[in-house]
Amino acid sequence: MRTRRRTIFLSAAEASGDEHAAHLIRAIRRRDGSARLVGVGGPKMAAAGCEVLADPTQQASMIHGPLLQLRYWHRLVRDTRRAMGDLRPDLHVPVDSPALNWHLADAAKRAGAKVFYYIAPQVWAWAPWRVKKLARLTDHVGCILPFEQRYLRHRGVAATYVGHPLFDTLPDRPDPLPDLLDAWTSGRWRVAMLAGSRRGELRGHVPAFLQAARRIRERWGGARCTFAAPHEEAARAIRRACGADEIDVVTGRTRDVLADSHFALTVSGTVTLEAAWFGLPMVIVYRTIGPLRLGHRLAKGWMLRTPYLSLPNILAGRRLVPELMPWNGNPRAVVDMTMEVLADLGWLVETRQALLDLTDPLRRPGEPAASDRAAELALGLVGGADR
């Protein structure tokens, strides 16, 4: 019987990783109440019972200028490496954020820890040769997309599909879903506008989304376009950008907006899977600046190995919904694509059904949550849970 208290080090660099790690921490505590959980992350990890040594989820967003950013991350990696050397953890759980977590997984290995990587780096999409690094730095990987398990195992990485944590928290769909035929014939569209959460994202997307909203309302007087802001800071930025335009802005109720909408104009990211769950035909947009667009063109087929960049299209393996990525910021492309698909009732109905079929298998009621599956795998690397 094990007598020494386990030390588990977790690391997350972004708000989404902080949330996923917090759910995992609670799942670990249910299985091993005596473990010491320590790491770098955000307030949700701290609230779940982790000793947070540094918070890159908040501090990094407050640092301006590339030189200061570089200094911050260099210092964080240096200090965390030292902490790992002192703590000698039994297990390291890096959560997403490979830019930080590659370094920390290497430090954990050097300190003699097992490494369970939760939310696998997307090596299948970007710079696939990194899979060798993933195999070297990890003992097991928890995948959240169904195809990742086979992809990684085929390339020598111990990997298990644990489920997508998003689908453990999604509510049931409304029954019935908003009527597409009625919206198409009456013009009473309800359109969800998901322009992002960070200041840079909002600056890059809100003006074009606003032009699309104006055009929709010009064409269909009964249409209502609603910006869904994840927090009040984003809501204020959206209201400032909208100025005198009478556009609804809702804060902290993104899923309510999605459940009540017929269509979504959205930035790329996990929110596209939320929209897909509610059967929302959508146009997906993400703005990139000139050097990044050039880099994307150069990387296509060399570093970038997927023909699609949005999660619904990646999971479907085809162009299920339009994606404007990379997008140069010209509103006309967004407006024209939005108006084109809203006018096509056949496409709207077929796409809704395809999105429902795509997301149904990702939600597994009655089965363990992704965080519970991940906790079992993680603790299994260091001797299992307390009994």
C-alpha positions as CSV (number, residue, x, y, z in Angstrom):
1,M,0.0,0.0,0.0
2,R,1.3,3.4,-0.9
3,T,2.4,5.5,2.1
4,R,4.0,8.6,0.5
5,R,1.9,11.5,-0.5
6,R,1.8,12.1,-4.2
7,T,2.8,15.4,-5.8
8,I,1.1,16.3,-9.0
9,F,2.2,19.3,-11.0
10,L,-0.2,20.9,-13.5
11,S,0.4,23.6,-16.0
12,A,-2.0,25.7,-18.1
13,A,-1.3,29.0,-19.9
14,E,-4.7,30.2,-21.1
15,A,-8.2,30.7,-19.7
16,S,-9.5,27.6,-21.5
17,G,-6.7,25.4,-20.2
18,D,-7.3,26.8,-16.7
19,E,-10.9,25.7,-16.8
20,H,-10.1,22.2,-18.2
21,A,-7.4,21.8,-15.6
22,A,-9.8,22.8,-12.8
23,H,-12.2,20.0,-13.8
24,L,-9.3,17.5,-13.9
25,I,-8.1,18.6,-10.5
26,R,-11.5,17.9,-9.0
27,A,-11.6,14.5,-10.6
28,I,-8.1,13.7,-9.2
29,R,-9.1,14.8,-5.8
30,R,-12.1,12.5,-5.8
31,R,-9.7,9.6,-6.4
32,D,-6.8,10.7,-4.3
33,G,-7.7,13.2,-1.6
34,S,-4.2,13.2,-0.1
35,A,-2.3,14.3,-3.3
36,R,-0.6,17.6,-3.3
37,L,-1.6,19.5,-6.4
38,V,0.6,22.3,-7.4
39,G,1.4,24.2,-10.6
40,V,1.0,27.2,-12.9
41,G,-2.4,28.3,-14.0
42,G,-5.3,30.5,-13.3
43,P,-8.0,31.3,-10.7
44,K,-10.1,28.3,-11.6
45,M,-7.3,25.9,-10.8
46,A,-6.7,27.7,-7.5
47,A,-10.4,27.4,-6.6
48,A,-10.3,23.7,-7.4
49,G,-7.5,23.2,-4.8
50,C,-4.2,23.7,-6.7
51,E,-1.3,25.6,-5.2
52,V,-0.8,28.1,-8.1
53,L,2.8,29.3,-8.2
54,A,2.3,31.7,-11.1
55,D,-0.7,32.8,-13.2
56,P,0.2,33.2,-16.9
57,T,-3.5,33.2,-17.8
58,Q,-3.9,36.8,-16.5
59,Q,-0.4,38.2,-16.2
60,A,0.6,37.5,-19.8
61,S,-2.5,39.3,-21.2
62,M,-1.4,42.5,-19.3
63,I,2.1,42.6,-20.8
64,H,2.5,44.7,-23.9
65,G,5.3,44.6,-26.4
66,P,7.1,41.6,-27.8
67,L,10.3,42.0,-25.8
68,L,8.4,42.1,-22.5
69,Q,6.3,39.1,-23.6
70,L,9.5,37.2,-24.3
71,R,11.1,38.1,-21.0
72,Y,7.9,37.1,-19.2
73,W,7.7,33.6,-20.7
74,H,11.5,33.1,-20.4
75,R,11.3,33.9,-16.7
76,L,8.2,31.7,-16.2
77,V,9.8,28.7,-17.8
78,R,13.0,29.3,-15.8
79,D,11.3,29.6,-12.5
80,T,8.9,26.7,-13.1
81,R,11.9,24.4,-14.1
82,R,13.5,25.3,-10.7
83,A,10.2,24.6,-8.9
84,M,10.0,21.2,-10.5
85,G,13.5,20.4,-9.6
86,D,12.7,21.3,-5.9
87,L,9.4,19.6,-5.8
88,R,10.4,16.4,-7.7
89,P,6.7,15.7,-8.6
90,D,5.5,12.2,-9.3
91,L,3.4,13.3,-12.2
92,H,3.2,16.3,-14.5
93,V,0.0,17.1,-16.3
94,P,0.5,19.8,-19.0
95,V,-2.9,21.0,-20.3
96,D,-3.0,22.3,-23.9
97,S,-0.7,25.3,-24.6
98,P,2.3,23.5,-26.2
99,A,4.4,26.7,-26.5
100,L,4.8,26.6,-22.7
101,N,4.2,23.0,-22.0
102,W,6.8,21.4,-24.3
103,H,9.4,23.1,-22.0
104,L,7.8,22.1,-18.8
105,A,7.2,18.5,-19.9
106,D,11.0,18.3,-20.6
107,A,11.7,19.7,-17.2
108,A,9.4,17.2,-15.6
109,K,11.1,14.3,-17.3
110,R,14.4,15.5,-16.2
111,A,13.0,15.7,-12.6
112,G,11.9,12.0,-12.9
113,A,8.2,12.6,-13.2
114,K,5.7,10.8,-15.4
115,V,4.0,13.1,-17.9
116,F,0.3,12.8,-18.9
117,Y,-0.5,15.4,-21.5
118,Y,-4.2,16.4,-21.4
119,I,-5.7,17.9,-24.5
120,A,-3.2,16.8,-27.1
121,P,-1.2,19.4,-29.1
122,Q,-2.6,19.4,-32.7
123,V,0.5,17.9,-34.2
124,W,-1.8,16.3,-36.9
125,A,-2.6,19.8,-38.2
126,W,0.6,21.9,-37.7
127,A,4.2,20.8,-38.0
128,P,3.5,17.0,-37.8
129,W,7.1,16.1,-37.2
130,R,6.5,17.3,-33.6
131,V,4.8,14.0,-32.9
132,K,8.3,12.5,-32.3
133,K,8.8,15.1,-29.6
134,L,5.4,14.3,-28.1
135,A,6.3,10.7,-27.9
136,R,9.6,11.5,-26.2
137,L,8.2,13.9,-23.7
138,T,5.1,12.0,-22.6
139,D,4.1,8.8,-21.0
140,H,0.4,9.1,-22.1
141,V,-1.7,11.6,-23.9
142,G,-5.4,12.3,-23.3
143,C,-7.1,13.2,-26.7
144,I,-10.3,15.1,-27.0
145,L,-11.0,14.6,-30.7
146,P,-12.0,11.1,-31.8
147,F,-9.5,10.6,-34.6
148,E,-6.5,11.7,-32.5
149,Q,-6.1,8.4,-30.7
150,R,-5.6,6.4,-33.9
151,Y,-3.3,9.1,-35.4
152,L,-1.0,9.3,-32.4
153,R,-0.9,5.5,-31.7
154,H,0.0,4.8,-35.3
155,R,3.0,7.1,-34.8
156,G,4.3,5.6,-31.5
157,V,2.5,7.8,-28.9
158,A,0.6,6.2,-26.1
159,A,-2.8,8.0,-26.5
160,T,-6.4,7.5,-25.4
161,Y,-9.5,9.4,-26.5
162,V,-11.2,10.6,-23.3
163,G,-14.0,12.7,-24.9
164,H,-14.3,16.4,-25.4
165,P,-14.8,18.3,-22.1
166,L,-17.0,20.8,-23.8
167,F,-19.7,18.2,-24.4
168,D,-19.8,17.3,-20.7
169,T,-21.2,20.8,-19.9
170,L,-23.4,21.5,-22.9
171,P,-27.2,21.7,-22.1
172,D,-29.8,19.7,-24.1
173,R,-30.8,21.2,-27.4
174,P,-34.2,23.0,-27.5
175,D,-37.0,20.9,-28.8
176,P,-37.9,22.0,-31.4
177,L,-34.9,23.8,-32.7
178,P,-35.6,27.3,-34.2
179,D,-37.5,27.0,-37.4
180,L,-35.3,27.6,-40.4
181,L,-38.2,27.5,-42.9
182,D,-40.1,30.2,-41.0
183,A,-37.0,32.4,-40.7
184,W,-36.3,32.0,-44.4
185,T,-39.9,32.8,-45.5
186,S,-40.6,35.5,-43.0
187,G,-37.2,37.1,-42.7
188,R,-37.4,36.9,-38.9
189,W,-33.8,35.7,-38.6
190,R,-32.1,35.4,-35.3
191,V,-28.3,35.5,-35.9
192,A,-25.6,34.9,-33.3
193,M,-22.5,37.0,-33.7
194,L,-19.5,35.5,-32.0
195,A,-16.6,37.9,-32.5
196,G,-14.1,36.5,-29.9
197,S,-13.0,37.5,-26.4
198,R,-9.6,39.1,-26.6
199,R,-9.2,42.8,-27.5
200,G,-7.2,42.0,-30.6
201,E,-9.9,39.5,-31.8
202,L,-12.7,42.0,-31.2
203,R,-10.8,44.8,-33.0
204,G,-10.3,42.5,-36.0
205,H,-13.8,41.1,-36.3
206,V,-16.5,43.3,-34.8
207,P,-16.4,46.0,-37.7
208,A,-17.0,43.3,-40.4
209,F,-19.6,41.4,-38.3
210,L,-21.3,44.7,-37.8
211,Q,-21.5,45.4,-41.5
212,A,-22.9,41.9,-42.0
213,A,-25.6,42.7,-39.4
214,R,-26.5,45.9,-41.1
215,R,-26.8,44.1,-44.5
216,I,-28.9,41.4,-43.0
217,R,-31.3,43.9,-41.4
218,E,-31.5,45.9,-44.6
219,R,-32.5,42.7,-46.5
220,W,-34.8,41.3,-43.8
221,G,-36.4,44.0,-41.6
222,G,-37.5,41.4,-39.0
223,A,-34.0,40.0,-38.5
224,R,-32.3,40.3,-35.1
225,C,-28.5,40.1,-34.7
226,T,-27.1,39.5,-31.3
227,F,-23.4,39.7,-30.2
228,A,-22.6,37.2,-27.6
229,A,-19.8,38.5,-25.3
230,P,-18.1,36.0,-22.9
231,H,-17.5,38.7,-20.3
232,E,-18.2,42.4,-19.6
233,E,-14.9,43.7,-20.9
234,A,-15.7,42.2,-24.3
235,A,-19.2,43.5,-24.1
236,R,-18.0,47.1,-23.5
237,A,-15.6,46.8,-26.5
238,I,-18.4,45.5,-28.7
239,R,-20.7,48.4,-27.7
240,R,-18.0,50.9,-28.4
241,A,-17.4,49.5,-31.8
242,C,-21.2,49.4,-32.6
243,G,-21.6,53.1,-31.7
244,A,-25.1,54.2,-32.6
245,D,-26.1,51.0,-34.2
246,E,-29.0,49.3,-32.4
247,I,-27.4,45.9,-32.0
248,D,-28.1,43.5,-29.1
249,V,-25.1,42.6,-26.9
250,V,-25.6,39.8,-24.4
251,T,-23.0,39.0,-21.7
252,G,-22.1,35.6,-20.3
253,R,-25.0,33.8,-22.0
254,T,-23.5,32.5,-25.2
255,R,-25.2,29.2,-25.1
256,D,-28.6,30.8,-24.6
257,V,-28.0,32.9,-27.7
258,L,-26.9,29.9,-29.7
259,A,-29.9,27.8,-28.6
260,D,-32.3,30.6,-29.8
261,S,-30.6,31.4,-33.1
262,H,-31.0,30.1,-36.7
263,F,-27.5,31.0,-37.9
264,A,-24.1,32.1,-36.6
265,L,-21.3,34.3,-37.8
266,T,-18.3,33.3,-35.7
267,V,-14.6,33.3,-35.2
268,S,-12.8,30.1,-35.3
269,G,-12.3,28.1,-32.1
270,T,-14.1,25.8,-29.7
271,V,-17.2,28.0,-29.9
272,T,-17.8,26.6,-33.4
273,L,-18.4,23.2,-31.8
274,E,-21.0,24.8,-29.4
275,A,-22.7,26.3,-32.5
276,A,-22.5,23.0,-34.2
277,W,-24.1,21.2,-31.2
278,F,-27.2,23.5,-31.6
279,G,-27.4,22.8,-35.3
280,L,-26.4,26.3,-36.4
281,P,-25.3,26.7,-40.0
282,M,-22.5,29.2,-39.8
283,V,-19.8,31.1,-41.5
284,I,-16.4,30.9,-39.7
285,V,-13.9,33.8,-39.9
286,Y,-10.5,34.5,-38.5
287,R,-8.5,37.6,-39.3
288,T,-4.7,37.3,-39.8
289,I,-2.3,40.1,-40.4
290,G,-0.2,40.3,-43.6
291,P,3.0,38.4,-42.4
292,L,0.8,35.6,-40.9
293,R,-1.2,35.3,-44.1
294,L,2.1,35.0,-46.0
295,G,3.3,32.4,-43.5
296,H,0.1,30.4,-43.9
297,R,0.6,30.3,-47.7
298,L,4.2,29.2,-47.4
299,A,3.3,26.6,-44.7
300,K,0.4,25.1,-46.6
301,G,1.3,21.5,-47.4
302,W,4.7,21.7,-45.6
303,M,4.0,22.6,-41.9
304,L,0.2,22.8,-42.2
305,R,-1.1,19.3,-43.1
306,T,-4.9,19.8,-42.9
307,P,-7.0,21.2,-45.7
308,Y,-9.4,22.8,-43.2
309,L,-8.8,25.0,-40.2
310,S,-12.1,25.1,-38.4
311,L,-13.1,22.3,-36.0
312,P,-16.5,21.4,-37.7
313,N,-14.7,20.9,-41.0
314,I,-11.8,19.1,-39.5
315,L,-14.1,16.6,-37.8
316,A,-16.3,16.3,-40.8
317,G,-13.4,15.8,-43.1
318,R,-15.0,18.1,-45.7
319,R,-16.0,21.7,-46.2
320,L,-19.2,21.4,-44.2
321,V,-19.4,25.2,-43.5
322,P,-17.6,28.1,-45.2
323,E,-14.4,29.2,-43.5
324,L,-12.7,32.4,-44.3
325,M,-9.2,31.7,-43.0
326,P,-6.8,33.3,-43.3
327,W,-8.9,36.5,-43.8
328,N,-7.4,39.9,-44.6
329,G,-10.1,42.0,-42.8
330,N,-12.0,43.0,-45.8
331,P,-15.7,43.1,-44.7
332,R,-17.1,42.5,-48.1
333,A,-16.0,38.8,-48.2
334,V,-17.7,38.2,-44.8
335,V,-20.9,40.1,-45.9
336,D,-21.1,38.4,-49.3
337,M,-20.6,34.9,-47.9
338,T,-23.2,35.4,-45.1
339,M,-25.8,36.7,-47.5
340,E,-25.1,33.9,-50.0
341,V,-25.7,31.1,-47.5
342,L,-28.7,32.8,-45.8
343,A,-30.4,32.8,-49.1
344,D,-30.0,29.1,-49.7
345,L,-32.7,27.2,-47.7
346,G,-31.5,23.8,-49.0
347,W,-28.0,24.4,-47.8
348,L,-29.2,25.6,-44.4
349,V,-31.4,22.6,-43.8
350,E,-28.8,20.1,-45.0
351,T,-26.0,21.7,-43.0
352,R,-28.1,21.8,-39.8
353,Q,-28.7,18.0,-40.0
354,A,-25.0,17.4,-40.8
355,L,-23.9,19.4,-37.8
356,L,-26.3,17.5,-35.5
357,D,-25.1,14.2,-36.9
358,L,-21.5,15.3,-36.4
359,T,-21.8,16.4,-32.7
360,D,-24.3,13.7,-31.4
361,P,-21.5,11.1,-30.9
362,L,-19.4,13.6,-29.0
363,R,-21.8,13.9,-26.2
364,R,-22.0,10.6,-24.2
365,P,-24.6,10.9,-21.5
366,G,-24.3,8.3,-18.7
367,E,-20.6,7.7,-19.4
368,P,-17.7,9.2,-17.4
369,A,-16.8,12.8,-18.1
370,A,-13.6,13.6,-20.0
371,S,-12.0,14.8,-16.9
372,D,-12.8,11.6,-15.0
373,R,-11.4,9.5,-17.8
374,A,-8.3,11.6,-17.9
375,A,-7.9,11.4,-14.1
376,E,-8.0,7.6,-14.2
377,L,-5.3,7.5,-16.9
378,A,-3.1,10.1,-15.2
379,L,-3.2,8.4,-11.8
380,G,-2.7,5.0,-13.5
381,L,0.8,6.2,-14.4
382,V,1.8,6.6,-10.8
383,G,0.1,3.7,-9.2
384,G,-3.6,4.4,-9.4
385,A,-6.0,6.0,-7.0
386,D,-6.3,5.6,-3.2
387,R,-8.6,2.8,-2.0
